[in-house]
Structures are given as structure tokens and as C-alpha cells.
Amino acid sequence: MENNQQTDVLVIAAHPDDAELSCGGTIANLTSFGKSVVIADCTRGELGSRGTIEIRAQEAANASEILGVQSRVNLGMPDGNILQSQENIHSMISLIRRFRPQIILFNPPYERHPDHESVHRLVRTAVFQSGLTKIETSFNGTLQQTHRPKQMFCYMQTYEFQPSFYVDISNVFETKMNAICAYSSQVFVEGKSDMNEPATFISNPDFMEMLEARARYFGALIGVRYAEPFLAIEPVGIPSIGIWL
């Protein structure tokens, strides 16, 4: 990708599979309408109890193809130890300036996994500093221009929050689940997952049923079959209440 190329949505996640599990339906919905979406994983998930770096990288590539994303990158931060260091902040600033998104979707502030919370703080810091002219970053040897997205929204992971809005994913729910099933080293997929590997929170067969039940519940709240919730960092306005007429 060229420097300073405009991207509609940048999805930032702590680990490969965070994006698919949390907002895979929204990503599929966006790409189905021709919007450009880039996923950036901060770590390679190397501390995961199941799978390997190589397997997870291939799974991420397969899931990206299913979702139709424009590009996927990995920042190579250490799994389990994502620090608010100047190096990591600059890496995140460079990412934002490279893809120049209008919207950023990212981990929520309060979560079960400490890496998720760390990425939230890292993104918030980087978004602000990405707009400062005196902070310089480069990509491929070229000085980058400042950039801030128009909106930042947090997707929901394990812990719940009071959503600012919900996205109807009814028409793309199957695509979301197919993308999640690409991670057969992490979640249970009949005939594909290695049952000899350690059991984890998401490898339990019931976890996939929970994902569907949760999406059905959120969908019911807005009168559709399936939905994904989001938390807006700043107030969100609408052009007119006429959008519901």
C-alpha cells in the first residue's frame, strides 16, 4: 500500500482473532458495500495456549480473505506485555498515518485480557499524538503527514458495556462465523480442531453457541436477528431523525 492512502475503517486488535470475534460482522457488512477495511493485529498471539505463530498467521490470512478486507498487518508487539512505551506509541502513530482511516474500531477500555486494555490506551494516545505536527514518523523512508480519524468506536469483547449503538449484521452473520471458524486452532471447529491441545475459554464448543446467542440478544434489542454493539469515544450525531421515517 502506498503512503498516505485513505482507508475507510482501520480495525486495531491486540491478537489475531480479536477482530473477527468482536466485530467480524461489521467488517463483513462494510466490505460488502465496497468500503475499504484494514485490520492491524498488535501481537502474533505467541503466548496462546493453542496453535503456533505460523498457524495463527495463516488463520488470520484466511479469515481476512473471508471478510474481504483490503489489507492486514501485524505490529509485532510482545504478546502479554504490550507497554505504553514510546516505541509502541510511535508504531501506532505510524500505522494511523499510513492508512489514514476515517473510523477506528478497537479494543474496549475494560476487559478480561490485560492486552486488550493496553491496546485501548495505546490507541487513544496514538490518535491524539498522530495529529501533532511536531511528532514525526516515517514509513518506507518517507515522512508521514499528520492524521486523526473522524470517529473511534470500541467493539465489545468478554466484558459488557452500555453500547452507544448497535450494527445490524443479520445478512453477514454466516460470514462472520466462517471467519471465526478459520481460527480452528483457537475455537472449536468440528473435524478440524486438535482436541489434544490445552482447553481454553474460547476452545470450548459451547463458546460458539454463546457467540450466536449473544448476537441474537443484541439483535433482538434493535428488532433484527443479529447485531454487534459498539461504544463511541465521542458523541455521535445523526443528520435527522428522519432516517427512521
C-alpha positions in Angstrom: 0.0 0.0 0.0 1.2 3.5 -0.8 1.9 6.1 1.8 -0.9 8.3 2.9 -3.7 6.2 1.3 -7.1 6.9 2.6 -8.8 3.9 4.3 -12.4 3.9 5.4 -12.0 1.8 8.5 -9.0 0.6 10.5 -9.7 -2.2 12.9 -7.0 -2.5 15.6 -6.8 -5.6 17.8 -4.4 -7.0 20.4 -4.4 -10.5 19.0 -5.3 -12.3 15.7 -9.0 -13.3 16.1 -10.0 -10.4 18.3 -11.4 -8.5 15.3 -13.3 -11.5 13.9 -14.8 -12.5 17.3 -15.8 -8.9 18.2 -16.8 -7.1 15.0 -16.4 -9.6 12.2 -20.0 -9.0 11.2 -19.5 -5.2 11.0 -16.3 -5.7 8.9 -18.2 -8.0 6.5 -21.0 -5.5 6.3 -18.6 -2.7 5.4 -16.7 -4.7 2.8 -20.0 -5.9 1.2 -20.8 -2.2 0.5 -17.4 -1.6 -1.0 -15.8 0.1 1.9 -12.1 -0.3 2.5 -11.2 -2.1 5.8 -7.7 -2.8 7.2 -7.0 -5.0 10.2 -3.9 -4.4 12.3 -3.0 -7.0 14.9 -0.7 -5.7 17.6 0.8 -9.2 18.5 1.2 -12.6 16.9 -0.6 -14.3 19.8 2.6 -16.2 20.6 1.6 -16.8 24.2 -1.6 -18.5 23.3 -2.1 -21.9 24.8 -3.1 -23.4 21.4 -1.6 -23.3 18.0 1.7 -21.6 16.8 2.7 -18.3 15.4 2.8 -19.7 11.9 -0.6 -21.4 12.2 -2.3 -18.2 13.6 -0.7 -16.1 10.8 -2.2 -18.4 8.2 -5.6 -18.5 10.0 -5.6 -14.6 10.1 -4.9 -14.5 6.4 -7.7 -17.0 5.7 -10.1 -15.0 7.9 -9.2 -11.8 6.1 -10.0 -13.3 2.8 -13.4 -14.4 4.0 -14.2 -10.9 5.3 -12.8 -9.2 2.2 -10.5 -6.8 4.0 -8.1 -4.7 1.9 -5.0 -5.5 4.0 -3.9 -7.0 7.2 -0.7 -6.1 9.1 1.0 -7.1 12.3 2.8 -4.7 14.5 4.9 -7.4 16.2 4.4 -6.2 19.8 5.1 -8.8 22.5 2.0 -10.9 23.5 1.2 -10.4 27.1 3.4 -7.4 27.5 2.0 -4.5 25.4 3.6 -1.5 27.0 2.7 2.2 26.8 6.3 2.7 25.5 7.4 5.5 23.2 8.3 2.8 20.7 4.9 1.3 20.7 3.2 4.7 20.6 5.2 5.7 17.6 4.5 2.4 15.9 0.8 3.0 16.4 1.0 6.6 15.2 2.8 5.4 12.0 0.1 2.9 11.5 -2.6 5.5 11.7 -0.8 7.9 9.4 -0.1 5.1 6.9 -3.7 4.1 6.5 -5.4 7.4 7.3 -8.7 5.9 8.4 -11.9 7.8 8.8 -13.0 5.4 11.6 -11.0 3.3 14.0 -12.5 0.2 15.7 -10.5 -1.1 18.6 -10.4 -2.9 22.0 -12.6 -1.5 24.8 -11.1 0.2 27.9 -12.1 -2.5 30.5 -11.5 -6.1 29.6 -10.7 -9.6 30.8 -7.3 -9.7 29.0 -4.8 -7.0 30.1 -3.5 -6.8 26.5 -6.9 -5.6 25.3 -6.9 -2.8 27.9 -3.3 -1.9 26.9 -4.2 -1.6 23.3 -7.1 0.7 24.1 -4.8 3.1 26.0 -2.2 2.8 23.3 -4.7 3.7 20.5 -6.1 6.6 22.5 -2.7 8.1 23.0 -1.6 7.5 19.4 -4.7 9.0 17.8 -4.1 12.2 19.7 -0.4 12.4 19.0 -0.9 11.4 15.4 -2.4 14.9 14.9 0.6 16.7 16.3 2.9 18.2 13.7 6.0 18.1 16.0 5.8 14.3 16.3 7.5 12.9 13.2 7.2 9.4 11.9 8.1 7.8 8.6 7.1 4.8 6.5 9.4 3.3 3.9 11.7 6.2 4.3 9.1 8.8 3.7 8.0 11.4 6.3 4.3 10.9 7.1 1.6 13.5 7.3 -0.5 14.1 10.5 -3.9 12.4 10.7 -6.7 11.9 13.1 -9.8 9.7 12.4 -13.3 11.2 12.4 -14.6 8.7 14.9 -13.3 5.9 17.3 -15.6 3.1 18.4 -14.8 0.2 20.7 -16.1 -3.2 19.9 -17.4 -5.5 22.7 -15.3 -8.5 23.9 -15.8 -10.5 27.1 -16.9 -7.8 29.5 -20.1 -5.9 28.6 -20.6 -2.2 28.5 -23.6 0.1 27.8 -23.4 0.4 24.0 -23.7 3.7 22.2 -25.2 1.9 19.2 -25.7 -1.5 17.5 -24.9 -2.6 14.0 -27.3 -5.0 12.2 -25.2 -7.9 11.0 -28.1 -10.3 10.1 -27.2 -10.5 6.4 -23.5 -11.3 7.1 -23.7 -13.3 10.3 -22.7 -16.5 8.4 -19.7 -14.7 7.0 -18.6 -13.6 10.5 -18.9 -17.2 11.8 -17.0 -18.6 8.8 -14.2 -16.1 9.6 -14.1 -17.1 13.2 -14.0 -20.8 12.2 -10.9 -20.0 10.2 -9.2 -20.0 13.6 -9.6 -23.7 14.2 -6.5 -23.8 16.4 -8.3 -21.4 18.8 -12.0 -22.1 18.6 -13.8 -25.5 18.3 -14.5 -26.5 14.7 -15.8 -30.0 14.2 -13.3 -32.2 12.5 -10.6 -29.5 12.4 -9.6 -28.6 15.9 -6.9 -30.5 17.8 -8.6 -31.9 20.9 -5.2 -32.9 22.4 -4.3 -29.2 22.8 -5.0 -27.4 26.1 -8.6 -26.3 26.8 -9.2 -22.6 26.8 -12.1 -20.2 27.3 -12.8 -20.0 23.6 -11.9 -23.6 22.6 -15.0 -24.9 24.5 -17.7 -26.0 22.0 -20.2 -24.0 24.0 -18.3 -20.8 23.2 -19.5 -20.7 19.6 -23.1 -21.2 20.8 -22.6 -18.3 23.2 -21.4 -16.1 20.4 -24.6 -16.7 18.4 -26.8 -16.3 21.5 -25.2 -13.0 22.3 -25.6 -11.7 18.7 -29.2 -12.8 18.8 -29.8 -11.0 22.1 -28.2 -7.7 20.8 -30.2 -8.1 17.6 -33.4 -8.5 19.5 -32.8 -5.2 21.2 -33.0 -3.4 17.9 -35.5 -5.6 16.2 -33.2 -7.6 13.9 -31.9 -11.2 14.0 -28.2 -10.5 14.8 -26.3 -7.4 15.9 -22.9 -6.2 17.3 -22.6 -3.4 19.9 -20.1 -0.5 20.0 -19.0 2.2 22.4 -18.5 5.6 21.0 -15.5 7.5 22.4 -17.1 10.9 21.5 -20.7 11.9 20.9 -22.3 10.6 17.7 -24.7 12.8 15.8 -27.2 12.0 13.1 -28.3 14.3 10.3 -32.0 14.0 11.1 -34.5 11.8 13.0 -36.0 11.4 9.5 -33.6 8.5 8.9 -36.2 6.3 10.7 -39.1 7.6 8.7 
